[in-house]
Amino acid sequence: AAAAAVSVVATYPLDVAKTRLQAQRRTRERDGSPRRSNGEKLASPRSQEMASEITRLASGPLPYVDAIDCLRRIPREEGLPALFAGLRLAVLKAALTNFIYFYNLRALSRLLGKAPMLQGMAAGLAVQLVVLPIDLLVTRLQSKYHSSAPGGFFAVVCQIVEREGFFGLWAGLGPGLLLTVNPGLTQLVLARLGGTSSRTGLRISAARAFWSGAAAKAIASTAT
């Protein structure tokens, strides 16, 4: 959990830039014009108005060109703290994700130790149920241009509950449950590579654990 928190702090500005660009590119081309849909421009004035509003919420009056432009403009237009909007929630999410995942992984080892894929999927399910609302809030806070919507954490929570209901905090749970296949495959491949001591009862080197874990995660991510 501590290692995950340090990693989040070190790379957070890049994550903010990625979120802003993703929010902007849903409706805008690089030159700021409405994105074409099925080879056609957004002809409806209402559609163009909605596209302009989404772009304004994410990047202000002018769209970002790329990640470098985003990282330069955010501190200049909104102040340096904007690069770390939602940082506390993101650190909490990372710490909770890793704590819940590895705690459940260890707790389920006796019950599902001989089925590493099911063990990983069960631990991933526990993570989704607890962390999904935090993940949603982090994304909303990251993608908010400073002048577009006042308020912080509690304002965003109230906005989501008011517009989408209490269970709107778990929006996207269905796809999230499908993604539990990823930690399941990770555990399966990790067990086959011998990157865990649970199968042999012997301690393994840090280097072997690192490379086995990296390979298992890469394979699982590619597959899912």
N, C-alpha and C positions, 0 to 999 in steps of 0.2 A: 504493500500500500504506500509506504514512504517513497520507494523508488519510482512508482508510477506518478506520485505527486510532483517529484522533482522533474521528471520528464515532461509533464504537462506545462510547468512554469517555463521551462527552457524553450519550448516550441510553440507557446501559445499565440504569439503574434502571427505566425504562419497559419495557424488554425483559423484565426479571425479573418485573415485575408481570404482564405479558401471559402469560408462561409459567406462572406460578402460577395465574392465573385459568383458563387453558385446561385445565390438569391437573385443577383442581377441578371444572370444569363438565362433565367427562365423565360424572360420576355423581351430581352434586348440584344441586338447585334453589337459588335465591337464599336461601330460608329455611332451608336445611340439610337439607331432607327428601330422600329418595332420588328421583332423576330418574325420571319416568315413561317407560316404553318402549312404543310403539305404543298410547298411551292408557291403559296400565295401570301401577300401581305395581310396584316391585320387590318381589314377594311373598316370594321365597325368603329365609330368614334368612341363608343363605350369601351371596346377592347383596347384601343389606343390609350384611353384615359387610365384604365386599370394598369396597363403596362408602365405608363409614366409614373404612376403612384408607387408601384412596386420598386422601380428603379430609384425613385427619390428616397424611399424608405431605406434602401440598402446602401446607396452611394451618394445621395444628395442630388443637386441639379445635374451634374455631369456623371456619366457612367465611368467606371474604372476601365483602363485599357488592359492591364495585366496585374499580376501579383506585386511586381515592383512598384507600379504606379499606386496600387492600393496601399502598400506599406508606407509610401512616401506621403500620400495625401491624408491618411487618417490622422497622424500626429499634427500635421499642419492645419487641417480644417477642424479637428475635433479635440486636439490635445493628446499628449502621449498616453494618458490613462485609457483612452478609447481602444488602444491595442490590447488592453487587458480586461475589456468589458466581460463580466461574467466569470472572471478567473477563479474566484472563490468557489463558485458552483462547479466549475470544471475540475478543480483539484479535489473537491468533495466527491464528484462523480468517479474520478479515476481511482481514488483511494477506496471508495465503496465497492467499485467494480472488482478490483483485485482482491480485496479482503473477502467479499462475499463469494467470489468464484473459488478461490483457493481454500476457504473454510469449508464450503460445501463439497469441494473435490475431496478433501481429506475426510470429511464426515461420511461421505458415501463410499469411501474406499472399501470398507468391509462388506457393504451390501452389493456394490456393483464393481468391485475391484477386478473381476474377471471379464467385465464388459466395459472397457475404457471409453468406447464411443458413447454409450448410454450414460456413463458417469460424467463425461464432459458436457453432454446435452442437458442433463439435469442441473448441473452447476450453472450452465449458461441461462437456463430458464429462471433460476433464482435471481440472477443478475438482471435480466430483462424486467422482471416484475418490480424490482426495487429502484433501478437506475433510470428506467425510461422517462419518468416525469422530469428528473434532473437533466437528462440529455435534451429534452424538448425545451426546457427553460434556458439552458446554455445556448442553444441554437438561436432562440428568439432574441436573447440579449446580444449575441455576437452580431446578428444581422441588422440591428437597429441603428440607423444613422442618428447622430446626437440630437438633431432638431425635429425628428419625425415623431417621436413618441416619448413624452416625459415619464419619469418614474423608473424604478428599478425592479428588483426581484418580486416584491409583493404586488406591484402594479401589473407585472406580466402575468403572475398567477391569477389575479382577479380578472384580467382581460380574457385569459383562456377559459376560466370557469364560466364567466358571463356569456361568452360567445359559443362555447362548445360543450358546456356542462362539465361536471366534476371529472367524468371519465375521459374528457378531452385531454387530460394530462397523460393518458396512456394511448394517445393517438399513435397509430403505427405499430401496435402490439402484435398484430397478425404477422407482418413481415419480420418483426423482431423475433417472434417465436421460430420462424423458419431459419433465422440466422443462428439459432442454437446448434444447427448442424456444423457450423464452423468450429466451435470449441470441441464438439464431439469428434470431428475428424482430426483435430489437433491432438487430442489425447490418444486416439487410435494410432496415428502415425508415430507419435512420441513413444508410445509403448513398444511399437515394432522396431524403432531405432535404438531402443535401450537407453533413452534419455531420462528415464525415471527409475528410482531405486525401489519402487513399490513391487515390481514384478520379481526382482532378484533378492531383495532384502539387503543388498550391498550398497555402500556409498559410491557415488560416481563423481568424477572430477568436474570442477566448475566449467572447464572448457568443453567437455563432452555435453554437459547439460545445456550450455549456451548454444552450441551448434546444432544439437538435436532439436532444441526448442525452436530455433530460427527456421530450420528446414521444415519442421512439422507445421509451423504457422504459415510459411510460404505455400506449402502444398495445399493446406486447408483453405487459405484465402483464394488461391487460384481456382480451386474446385467449386467454391461457393460464390 
